[in-house]
Amino acid sequence: MLEEIMSNKDKHVFLIRFFEKQYVENFLDNGEIHFNPLQYFIDLENNQGDTIIGDALEGKVEGNISPESGWAFMFRIAGDKKPATVIPTTTASIHINIPDELKQTICISCFSWIDTDDIVEDEKTKSFKLTKSAIKRLRNFNTDKRIPIIIDPNILFKRLESENVGWKDVEYYDSNDIDDVMGLAEQENNIAKIIFRKRVKYSDQKEFRIVIKSQDTDSDNNIYIGNLRGVCNVVDNFDDLKIIK
C-alpha cells in the first residue's frame, strides 16, 4: 500500500500525534482525544512565551499594511462632503478576529501530517524512512519528549463521522499578502475559515485540526472514538520514526 501511495507526489500518508506517557493507553483503548479551547493556545504564547504549540493569534488573522502594499488608510468626518483625507502609510496591521467568547468555547485538537515528501525509500533494507528534514521538523515541536503515535487517517476520519466535530487541514497564510487577508475580511460567515488559518511560520507543523464546541465534550474536554489498537503504531523511541516498514 505504501508503495502505491509513494507513487503519488504531494499526498498525505499518515497522521502523527505526540502524547504524554500517561495518556497513551487511554488513546489506544478508548480513542480518547483531548481538546483545548483556542484561548489556551493564546495564553501559552502570551503568558509562557511558548511559540511552538502556543499562538497568540489563534482565532485571528493578521494583515500587514506597508507603503508597498498598495493599501492606505483614509478618513472623513461623518457628513463631510469633502474628499477623504489619505493618511500616509508607514507600517500598520489589521486583524480579523472571532469574538473572544468563542475562543473560550471553540476547542481544537491537533495532529500533524507525514507526507510523501517526508519519506524516502531505503534501498538496502527495502523499507521506507523519514527524511532528515522530516525528523528535524517533528523534533522541533516535540521538545518535551512526548510519545509519538502514527495513526491511519482513514480510520480516524471514519470514526470522526459519528461525532459532532469538524475537521480540516490548516491553511497557512502570509501576513504580508494583504489582498488575501482583505479578501477574507470581506467574506460573510468567515469564522470557520479563520479557525483553520495560521501564519506561514507554522507551516512546518503540517497541521490537521479537529474542531468541536466545548458543550459536545465531556467535562475534561475529551471525546472517545473507540479502541484504536491495531490501527496505530506507537513509537517508544522517537528515533524509531526513521524507519516505516
N, C-alpha and C positions, 0 to 999 in steps of 0.2 A: 504493500500500500504506500509506504513512504517513497519508494522509487517512483511511483506514479505521480505523487504529489510534487516531488522534486523536479519533475519534468515541466511543471508549470511555474513560470517565474512570478515573483511578487505575489505569492499565495501564502495565506496563513496555514500553519502546520499544527502547532499545539498552543494551548494556553498554559501559563505558569503563574503560580501564586506562592508567596512566601508566608509561612505560618510560624508563630511562636510554638515551641515544642508542646505546650500544654493543650493546644487546640487541634493538633494533628489528628488524633484518634476520633474526636467528635466530628471532624470534617469527613473522615473516611467512613465512619459508622452511620452517621445520621445526615450527612450532607449539610452540616451547619455552615451557613455563610453569614458573616458578620458585616453589618453596615454601620457607617458613621455619618452624621449629618455634615453637610457642606461646611458649616461653621467650625467643625472640629479641625478641618484641614486649614482653614483660615487662621485659626488660633495657633496651630502648630508653627506656622511661619512667624506670625506676629508676636507670639509670646515666648517661643522657644528657639526661634531662628532656624527652624528646620525648613530648608528649601528643596528637599528631595521628595519627601512624602507630603509635606505641607505646601500650601499655595495660598497666599494672601488674596489672590484674585479668583478663587473658586466662586462660581455663580456670578462672575463679572467678566466682561470683555473690554479690553483696553485698546484705545487707538491713539497713536501719537501724531500730532499735527506739527509740521515743520514748514518753513518757507518754501521748501522744495515740493511739498505735497500737493500744492495747487489749491488747498483749502485755506479759508480765512474766517475770522470772526467779524461779525457786523452787528451794529446795534442802531436802534432808532427809538425815540421816546414814543410811547403809545399815542396815537392820534396825530403825530407829526407827519406831515406830507413831504418833508424834505428827504432827499436821498439818504439812504442808510450810511452811517459812518463805518468805514473799514478800519479795524484795529490791526496794525502791523503784527504779523505773526513771527514770533521767535520760536519758542517751543511750548507746546501745551498738550494736555492729554484729555480725552473724553472717555467716559465709562458707560457701558450699557449694563445695568445692574438689575438682578432679580430682587424682589422685596426681601428685606432682612428676615422677616418671619419665615419665609420659605427656606432660608438657609438653615433654619433650625429643624425643619420637618422633612425636607428632601434629603434622603440618605443615599450614599453610594458605597459600592463595593468594587474594588479594582483588581483586575488581573492584567497580565502582560502577554503579548503575542510572541511566539517564536515563529519566524517566517522562513521562507525558503532561502532568503539571502543571509540568514543566520547559520545555515547548515552547509557543510561540505562533506563529500564522501572521502573516507579513509581507504585508500586503495589497498593498503597492507592488510587491514582487518575486514575489508568489505562491509564496513558499517558506516554510520554517519556520526559526525561530531559537530559540536558547536564551533563556530569560528572564534578566533581570539577576540575580535571586536565584540561579538555577542556575549562572550564570557565577561568581558570588561563592562559592557553595558548592564548586564544583570547584577554584577557585583556592586555597581555604583548605587543601586537603591536596595541593597541588602547588607548594609553596613553593620547591622545588629545580629548577623548570623542566624537569621530565621531559617526554617527548613523549607526547601523548595519542593513543590509538588507539581508535576506535569499532569495536565488534565486533557482528556479527549473533548474538544469543543463541541462536537456534535451531540454527545451525551449530555453535556451541560445545557446546551440550547433546548434539547428535548425536555429536560427536567424543568427548566425555567418556564416553559409554555403553560404549565399548570399553576404558576404563581402570578400574583398581581404585580408584576415588575416590568420595567422597560430595560432594554439593553442595546448597546451600540458601541462601535469603535469611537474613541475620542478623536476629534478633528483638531489639528494643530494650526494655529494662525500666527501671522506676523503682525505685531502691534503697529509696525510702520506702514502696513498696507491699509491706509486709512479708507480707501474706497471700499475694500472688503468689509471693514468694520462698520462704516456708514450704511452699507447695503443691508447688513444685519439689523442695524438700528431701525431701518425703515420697514422691516417686516413685522406683520402682526403676529401675535402669539409666538414670540421668539424665545420664550423661556426654555422650552425643551431643547432648542439649539444651543443656548448659552450653557446649559448644564453639561453638554458634551463638547465644549470648546476649552482648550488650554493653549497657552502660549507655546511657540515653537521650541523654546528652550527645554520643554519637557518631552519632546518628540522621541527621544531615545527610549522612553518607557513603553512605547507602542501599546498604549493602554486600551483595554477592553473594559467598559464600565457598565455595571448593573445599577439601576436606579429604582428606588422604592420610597413611598411615604412612610414615615415612622408609624403611622396608625396600622400599617399592614405587616409589622414585625412583632416579635414578642417584646417583653419589657426590656430586654437587653439588646434590642435592635438586630435580631437574628431571624433568618428563615431556614427551613430544613427541607432539603430536596431528596432525601433518601440515601441509602447506602451507596457509596462510590468506590468501594474496594473492587478491584478488577478493571476499573476504567481510569485509574490514576497511577502514576509512578512516583513514589516517594523517594527522594534522593537524600540519603543520610549525610553524604559528604557533598558539599557544593561542587567540588572538583569533578564529581562523577557526571556532572552535566556535560562534560566534554564529549561523552560518547552516547549516542542514541542508537540503539540496535533495532 
